[in-house]
Amino acid sequence: MSKAVEFLSSVNPVQQKPDHQPEVQERIQKRAYELYEARGATPGHALEDWTQAEAELLREPGIHRAA
């Protein structure tokens, strides 16, 4: 199993937070994985990485939660 799959299966925020458009979810997922890799692929911080990535991307102009 790849590190990306392990990371994403440890916490599946996409299923827990269906209030984003699919493109936004993909960008959050990619950023969360970048944060995971930047920490040396240390497990146990998936939710932290996801929420940080989500916060970063939702601050961008034009990115909003789906209604």
N, C-alpha and C positions, 0 to 999 in steps of 0.2 A: 504494500500500500504506500502511495506517495505521501510525502509530508503534507502536501496541500489537502489531500483527502483526509488524512488523520486530523489535521487542524480543523477542517470544516465539519467533520463528523463528531468532534468532541463537544461542540455546541452548534446547533443548527439554527442560528438566529433568523434565517430567511423564513423558516416555518413558524417561528415564534412571532415574527413581526411582518405580517402580510400587508402592512399599510404603506409600502413603498411600491413604486412602479418597478417592473422587472429590470429595466436598464439601471436604475438607481441601486437596486439590490446587488446587481453584478458589480457595479463600481465600488460599493461598500465592501463586498466580499473580496475584491482584488486588493483594496487598500488595507483591509484587516490582515490579509495574508502578507502584505509587504511589512506591516508592523511586526507580525510574528517572525518573519525572517530577519528583520533588523535586530530582534532580541536574541538571535542565535537559534531560532526554531525551538525555543524552550516551551514545552507544553504547560497547560494550566492557566493560560491567560486569554483564552479564545473570546470569552464574553467581553473582557476588558478591551481587547483589540477591536472587536466588532463595534462596541459603543463609541470608542474613540474615532474609528473610521466613519461611522454614521454621523457623529457630531461634526467632523471636519467637512464632510460632503454636504451636509444639510445647511452649512453656513454659506455655501457657494450660491451666488445669484442664480435664480431660475430653477433651483432644486427645491422641491417641496414634497411634503408627505402627500400621498394620494388620499383622496377623500373617502 
